[in-house]
């Protein structure tokens, strides 16, 4: 089954059971999660966009984006309950709904179909991350750009080029040249 359909069914159930613990508005540039903190919440992006990234000695490395209709989390911290090096920051004014892990897990424990859907969604995320890693390690900048353009054209409409370039592991100048060609 399509992961978007699975995600919609999961979100519909969350809404029906009123599991959102609160709603939060983040101004552009505000952090939802800082480096070295633990965050076991899931977030539904109601409006706006976020980026998940890490800091290395010289640069920021973007790992993932979330925009309207997406679930986003510091997945490593969510799963392990331990601090994570990931940061989550609003790219523009963003409204999110928060669901606590304990409430979400109770819902999954009571519904085998939803639990199976969640497992499939996690599998899709894992495969997408692996494909991205392979692309970054083995593909040319042109091939990486083309794959993301084909897979996620919405990204180029909603996310500034400097973050897309970071996500594609290239300079903003390289991305600009690729977009022109």
C-alpha positions in Angstrom: 0.0 0.0 0.0 1.2 3.6 -0.7 2.9 5.2 2.2 0.9 8.4 1.7 -2.4 6.4 2.2 -0.9 4.7 5.2 0.1 8.0 6.7 -3.3 9.5 6.1 -5.0 6.6 7.8 -2.7 7.0 10.8 -3.3 10.7 11.0 -7.0 10.3 10.7 -7.0 7.9 13.7 -4.8 10.3 15.7 -7.3 13.1 15.0 -10.3 10.9 15.8 -8.8 9.8 19.1 -7.7 13.4 19.8 -4.2 12.4 20.7 -2.6 15.8 20.0 -1.3 17.1 23.3 -0.9 20.7 22.0 -0.3 22.9 19.1 2.8 25.1 18.7 3.7 27.9 16.4 7.3 28.4 15.6 8.6 31.6 14.0 11.0 31.5 11.1 14.4 30.3 12.5 13.1 29.0 15.8 14.2 25.6 17.0 11.9 22.8 17.7 14.8 20.7 18.9 18.4 21.6 19.8 21.5 19.5 19.4 22.2 17.1 22.3 18.6 17.1 23.6 16.1 14.2 23.9 12.8 14.5 22.1 10.4 11.6 21.9 7.5 13.5 20.5 6.0 13.2 17.0 5.0 16.4 15.2 2.4 16.9 12.5 3.2 19.9 10.3 -0.1 21.8 9.9 1.5 24.8 8.1 5.0 25.9 7.2 8.2 23.9 6.8 11.0 22.5 9.0 14.4 21.1 8.4 16.3 18.4 10.3 20.0 18.9 10.3 23.3 18.3 12.1 26.3 20.5 12.6 29.8 19.4 11.7 33.0 21.4 12.4 32.4 23.7 9.5 28.9 23.4 8.2 25.3 22.4 8.6 24.2 19.2 6.9 20.5 18.9 6.1 19.1 15.5 6.5 15.4 15.9 5.9 12.6 18.3 5.5 9.0 18.4 6.7 6.2 20.5 5.3 2.4 20.8 5.5 0.9 17.3 6.0 4.1 15.6 7.1 5.0 13.9 10.3 8.4 14.8 11.6 10.5 13.8 14.5 14.0 13.4 15.8 13.6 9.7 14.9 16.8 8.5 16.6 15.8 10.2 19.9 12.2 9.1 19.4 13.2 5.4 19.1 16.0 5.3 21.7 14.8 7.9 24.2 18.4 9.3 24.3 19.9 12.6 23.3 20.4 13.2 19.6 22.8 15.4 17.6 19.9 16.4 15.4 18.4 19.9 15.3 15.0 20.7 14.0 14.4 24.3 12.9 11.5 26.2 11.3 12.4 27.4 7.8 9.4 29.7 7.9 6.6 30.3 10.3 5.3 26.9 11.1 2.4 25.5 13.0 2.7 22.0 14.4 0.6 19.6 16.4 2.4 17.5 19.1 1.8 13.9 20.0 3.6 12.4 22.9 5.2 9.0 22.3 3.4 7.3 25.2 0.0 8.3 23.8 1.0 7.2 20.3 2.3 3.9 21.4 -0.9 3.2 23.4 -2.9 3.8 20.3 -0.7 1.4 18.3 -0.8 -1.2 21.0 -4.6 -1.2 20.7 -4.8 -1.4 16.9 -2.8 -4.0 15.0 -3.7 -2.5 11.6 -2.4 0.9 12.6 0.7 -0.7 14.2 1.4 -2.5 10.9 0.9 0.9 9.0 3.4 2.6 11.3 5.9 -0.2 10.7 5.5 0.2 6.9 5.9 4.0 7.2 9.1 3.5 9.2 10.3 1.1 6.5 9.6 3.6 3.8 11.6 6.2 5.7 14.5 3.8 6.2 14.6 2.9 2.5 14.4 6.6 1.5 17.4 7.3 3.9 19.4 4.5 2.5 18.7 5.5 -1.1 19.8 9.1 -0.3 23.0 7.8 1.4 23.8 5.7 -1.7 23.1 8.7 -4.0 25.4 11.0 -1.9 28.2 8.4 -1.9 28.0 7.2 -5.5 26.1 9.6 -7.8 27.2 12.8 -9.5 25.7 16.1 -8.4 23.5 16.1 -11.6 22.2 12.6 -10.8 21.4 13.6 -7.1 19.6 16.8 -8.3 17.6 14.9 -10.9 16.5 12.2 -8.5 15.3 14.6 -5.9 13.6 16.8 -8.6 11.7 13.7 -9.9 10.9 12.3 -6.4 10.0 15.6 -4.6 9.3 18.5 -7.0 7.4 20.2 -4.1 10.8 20.6 -2.3 11.9 23.1 -4.9 8.8 25.2 -4.4 8.9 25.3 -0.6 12.5 25.1 0.5 15.2 27.7 0.0 18.1 26.7 -2.3 20.8 26.9 0.4 19.0 24.1 2.3 18.4 22.0 -0.8 22.0 22.3 -1.7 23.0 21.1 1.8 20.6 18.2 1.5 22.1 17.3 -1.8 25.6 17.6 -0.4 26.7 20.3 -2.9 27.3 24.0 -2.9 24.5 26.5 -3.6 26.5 27.5 -6.7 26.5 24.0 -8.0 22.7 23.7 -7.4 22.2 27.0 -9.2 24.1 25.8 -12.2 22.2 22.5 -12.3 18.9 24.3 -12.1 19.8 26.5 -15.1 21.0 23.6 -17.3 
